[in-house]
Amino acid sequence: MLETVILIVFAMIGVSLLLNIWRLLIGPSVPDRILALDTMYINTIALIILYGMSSGTTLYFEAALLIAMLGFVSTVAVCKYLLRGDIIE
């Protein structure tokens, strides 16, 4: 039963990633594209955690934590660049 649910959730996250890529490419404005990129980070984290659950190892949880930290820092850096035109003051 759990394997079936994990496969369904894998498919749902895959569809979500495809929709995020579509928003990233077609997005009418730059903030929409930044939001799509941030959402892709979140979906990637969910995908890695789900794979860790299906394989039964805890190594993937640490990788998801690192990706979450990098996603946060990169989103802040891009937003700061768009607001001020410079990342480092």
C-alpha positions in Angstrom: 0.0 0.0 0.0 2.8 2.4 0.9 4.6 1.7 -2.3 1.6 2.6 -4.3 1.1 5.9 -2.5 4.8 6.7 -3.0 4.5 6.1 -6.7 1.4 8.3 -6.9 3.2 11.1 -5.0 6.2 10.8 -7.3 4.0 11.3 -10.3 2.2 14.3 -8.7 5.5 16.0 -7.8 6.8 15.3 -11.3 3.7 17.0 -12.8 4.3 19.9 -10.4 7.9 20.2 -11.6 6.7 20.3 -15.2 4.2 23.0 -14.4 6.9 25.0 -12.6 9.2 24.7 -15.6 6.4 26.0 -17.8 5.9 29.0 -15.4 9.6 29.6 -15.4 9.8 29.8 -19.2 6.5 31.5 -19.9 6.2 33.7 -16.8 5.0 37.2 -17.8 7.3 39.0 -15.3 10.6 38.5 -13.4 8.9 38.1 -10.0 6.8 35.2 -11.4 9.9 33.5 -12.7 11.7 33.9 -9.3 8.6 32.5 -7.5 8.6 29.5 -10.0 12.3 28.9 -9.3 11.7 29.0 -5.6 8.8 26.6 -5.9 11.0 24.3 -7.9 13.4 24.2 -5.0 10.6 23.2 -2.7 9.4 20.5 -5.1 12.9 19.1 -5.5 13.2 18.9 -1.7 9.9 17.0 -1.5 11.1 14.7 -4.3 14.4 13.9 -2.5 12.7 13.3 0.9 10.2 11.0 -0.8 13.0 9.1 -2.4 14.7 8.8 0.9 11.5 7.4 2.4 11.1 4.9 -0.4 14.8 3.7 -0.1 14.8 3.7 3.7 18.0 5.7 4.2 18.6 9.0 6.0 21.3 10.3 3.7 18.8 12.0 1.5 17.3 14.0 4.3 20.6 15.8 4.8 20.9 16.5 1.1 17.4 18.0 1.2 18.4 20.2 4.0 21.4 21.5 2.1 19.3 22.2 -1.0 16.8 24.1 1.2 19.6 26.3 2.6 21.0 26.9 -0.9 17.5 27.7 -2.2 16.8 30.2 0.5 20.1 32.0 0.0 19.8 32.1 -3.8 16.3 33.5 -3.6 17.3 36.2 -1.2 20.3 37.1 -3.5 18.2 37.3 -6.6 15.6 39.4 -4.9 18.2 41.7 -3.5 19.8 42.0 -7.0 16.4 42.9 -8.5 15.7 45.6 -5.9 19.1 47.3 -5.7 21.0 46.1 -8.7 23.9 45.0 -6.5 24.1 41.9 -4.2 27.0 43.1 -2.0 26.8 46.6 -0.6 
